Amino acid sequence: MPALRHSPIDDAWQAIDACEGFRSIAIDAMGGDFGPLVVVEGVHIAMSQLSNNRLHGVRFLFFGDKPQIETELAKYPKLSAISLINHTSVIVTNEMNPIDALRHKDDSNLGLAIAAVADGTAHAVVSAANTGAYVTLAKVILGTLPGIDRPAIPGMMPNKNGMSVVLDLGANLECSSERLIQFALMGEVLAKALFNKSSPTVGLLNVGTEEMKGHAVVQQTGQKLHLIDKKTQEDPDLDRFSFHGFVEGTDIFRGVTDVIVTDGFSGNIALKSIEGAALFFFELIKKSATESLWNKFIALLMRPILKNVKKTIDPRLYNGAVFLGLKKIAVKSHGGADPFGFAKAVCVAINMVQSNFSDDIEKRLQLVSKIQ
Amino acid sequence: MPALRHSPIDDAWQAIDACEGFRSIAIDAMGGDFGPLVVVEGVHIAMSQLSNNRLHGVRFLFFGDKPQIETELAKYPKLSAISLINHTSVIVTNEMNPIDALRHKDDSNLGLAIAAVADGTAHAVVSAANTGAYVTLAKVILGTLPGIDRPAIPGMMPNKNGMSVVLDLGANLECSSERLIQFALMGEVLAKALFNKSSPTVGLLNVGTEEMKGHAVVQQTGQKLHLIDKKTQEDPDLDRFSFHGFVEGTDIFRGVTDVIVTDGFSGNIALKSIEGAALFFFELIKKSATESLWNKFIALLMRPILKNVKKTIDPRLYNGAVFLGLKKIAVKSHGGADPFGFAKAVCVAINMVQSNFSDDIEKRLQLVSKIQ
């Protein structure tokens, strides 16, 4: 990463590089709707949420407008002590399209934050930049794993039993069977790292759970995933890949499986429909709660209960999507995330760095060759 | 319909046939989870919900096991007076697959109820039979409109401003641009008949609202629908086809458009995800409401508010899907519908019969040729 080497903080960087035990997280300070104000406080909250044990050896490398970042960091001396700033002359804004962002891959906040991971200075990057620009730069700078054309973007959904990983929510709108299988394998490894489960279950989203349901691609994918499951059971060196079979839309919330696999088109539509349903539901309650004075009174009393419900489905809790299929770790925060939400994305990155995530994914993807 | 002509109620049928003003609704009395018990009470509720004006000239023709239907009809003398029963020797059960159902198209409750519409004895058929068997028989017996291979199944969704039609929720899992355009045109006519709007708006479900979003089929469909909109504006003889453009999952509940068009795969997943989300919310509230004695007390108080919310999203309110693309009118009730739900499906059928639904659909579909 030559750009960094010319900065006045060379010595500090080199000191970090030299320290084997350190785990550095590159933070794009300028991404998202609010820039350093939210990002820096978010990292501070993440710090306070992590145990000393998990925080040990973690360092943060901020990329963006130095004066702004310094102003924010000054509020949090403890964070400041384990942070470094790399000033970048160009800022990738939220509105910047992927092509313009690519043009500035060598001199922008986002480009240099990702490059820090590519050259090993950092172990993961977190940004709230717009998805198009981020995924394009990450793909170009970090590279994809063998057989992966485009990274997948997973989402997290609450359910009866906890959480599940749903993918793809990204740009893979039309998926071949091969791609859906990759999603299944990568999603399983992610669930393993996030939920600390030895053998998370995987379901394939379909219009019904019966074996004859669905179109040709889903049918074929289901058959192949059953085969992969069987292969892992026969091989004592492999962890079991637990394929549950087809799941329906209703099963997402039943917590039937830890991972739910679908193409980017259906995934996006499912997620946004659910988001819309949640908003509608709260609006209906609000509307009904203002219909009479008595209802207004009850509405006041029921606030804590609704707050509890909101807490479970709070999207901030599920912030932090790891791009799947890249050679290194890049985590995307929602652009509109508040500090609490950004903190979750930072925690996801630290979680990933401290697991064998990238190696595990590569190993899992090799399973594909076993069914051909 | 020769089978009917041999029955002992020939004279009555002929009397009905002779009376031009009559509108007969064929009712499959045996469909659904509960058979005549729910079906007959459902028709009775529909009767009581319709104004005298709308009920004028309406007759019901029940198909199935005569003794069972008679027992139920005996409870409702007013309904009995405007009903006829056609006993069928074979009953198509809920579990019967389409192939077996087809084998009995000439001697079963479902087959003969549909045939009554085909030969003009009835003007619409309502059944709660399983979708596969029903849609297959309806397609074979009633036939599809020119250019339609398989009927589409629309669903109704509540939203901020009222209701919208979402289609396809049926068996058209993978859709060409041509098919999506047919859905758009037929959905618009349905919305016109159901919502009594002169120019309902139509949206195409996509992963974003921007023009460059989506895969090739969605892109192409969007462009063609814009063209159709333009053509209808240029031709003073045509009602405007109001194409809004792309809509997202969140827009379903915002009531952005009256009609939302998508393929059967995404449609099914959106609908079931929403269904799952709604159940999950109520469960979360229930769970939180039992956490303390105080919460239990509040839960009691908030019941009326939640009841209000449930009333808006009550799926029974939206029961009654008209198969789109058939030459005549066939309405599907949910198999698990209670009498109130079945009544809604009957009302939809009467609504359709009293509008120019079938003619309007044929006219609208002719628009496709204008953009080629």
Contacts between the chains, C-beta under 8 A, distances in Angstrom:
chain1	res1	chain2	res2	distance
A	158	B	280	7.9
A	159	B	280	7.4
A	160	B	280	7.3
A	160	B	283	7.1
A	173	B	207	6.6
A	173	B	214	6.8
A	173	B	215	4.4
A	174	B	215	5.0
A	205	B	269	6.2
A	207	B	173	6.6
A	207	B	264	7.0
A	207	B	265	6.1
A	207	B	268	4.2
A	207	B	269	7.1
A	214	B	173	6.8
A	214	B	265	7.7
A	215	B	173	4.4
A	215	B	174	5.1
A	215	B	265	6.6
A	248	B	268	8.0
A	248	B	269	7.9
A	248	B	272	5.0
A	249	B	268	7.1
A	249	B	269	4.9
A	249	B	270	7.2
A	249	B	271	6.8
A	249	B	272	2.7
A	249	B	273	3.7
A	249	B	274	7.5
A	249	B	275	6.9
A	249	B	276	5.7
A	250	B	272	4.8
A	250	B	273	7.5
A	250	B	275	5.5
A	250	B	276	3.8
A	250	B	279	7.3
A	251	B	276	7.1
A	252	B	273	6.0
A	252	B	276	5.5
A	253	B	276	4.2
A	253	B	277	6.2
A	253	B	279	6.7
A	253	B	280	3.9
A	254	B	276	6.9
A	262	B	269	7.3
A	264	B	207	7.0
A	265	B	207	6.1
A	265	B	214	7.7
A	265	B	215	6.6
A	265	B	266	6.3
A	266	B	265	6.3
A	266	B	266	5.1
A	266	B	269	4.9
A	268	B	207	4.1
A	268	B	248	8.0
A	268	B	249	7.1
A	269	B	205	6.2
A	269	B	207	7.1
A	269	B	248	7.9
A	269	B	249	4.9
A	269	B	262	7.3
A	269	B	266	4.9
A	269	B	269	6.6
A	269	B	270	5.2
A	270	B	249	7.2
A	270	B	269	5.2
A	270	B	270	6.3
A	270	B	273	4.3
A	271	B	249	6.8
A	272	B	248	5.1
A	272	B	249	2.8
A	272	B	250	4.8
A	273	B	249	3.7
A	273	B	250	7.5
A	273	B	252	6.0
A	273	B	270	4.3
A	273	B	273	5.3
A	273	B	274	5.2
A	273	B	277	7.9
A	274	B	249	7.5
A	274	B	273	5.2
A	274	B	274	6.7
A	274	B	276	7.9
A	274	B	277	4.7
A	275	B	249	6.9
A	275	B	250	5.5
A	276	B	249	5.7
A	276	B	250	3.9
A	276	B	251	7.1
A	276	B	252	5.5
A	276	B	253	4.2
A	276	B	254	6.9
A	276	B	274	7.9
A	277	B	253	6.3
A	277	B	273	7.9
A	277	B	274	4.7
A	277	B	277	4.4
A	277	B	278	6.3
A	278	B	277	6.4
A	278	B	281	7.3
A	279	B	250	7.2
A	279	B	253	6.7
A	280	B	158	7.9
A	280	B	159	7.4
A	280	B	160	7.2
A	280	B	253	3.9
A	281	B	277	7.8
A	281	B	278	7.0
A	281	B	281	5.3
A	281	B	309	6.9
A	281	B	313	7.8
A	283	B	160	7.2
A	284	B	308	7.4
A	284	B	309	4.4
A	284	B	312	5.6
A	284	B	313	7.4
A	285	B	305	6.3
A	285	B	306	7.6
A	285	B	309	5.7
A	288	B	305	4.7
A	288	B	308	4.0
A	288	B	309	6.0
A	289	B	305	5.7
A	291	B	308	7.7
A	295	B	304	7.6
A	295	B	305	6.1
A	298	B	298	7.7
A	298	B	301	4.9
A	298	B	302	5.5
A	298	B	304	7.9
A	298	B	305	6.2
A	299	B	305	7.2
A	301	B	298	4.9
A	301	B	301	6.3
A	301	B	302	7.4
A	302	B	298	5.5
A	302	B	301	7.5
A	302	B	302	4.5
A	302	B	305	7.4
A	304	B	295	7.6
A	304	B	298	7.9
A	305	B	285	6.3
A	305	B	288	4.7
A	305	B	289	5.8
A	305	B	295	6.1
A	305	B	298	6.3
A	305	B	299	7.2
A	305	B	302	7.3
A	306	B	285	7.6
A	308	B	284	7.4
A	308	B	288	4.1
A	308	B	291	7.8
A	309	B	281	6.6
A	309	B	284	4.4
A	309	B	285	5.7
A	309	B	288	6.1
A	312	B	284	5.6
A	313	B	280	8.0
A	313	B	281	7.8
A	313	B	284	7.4
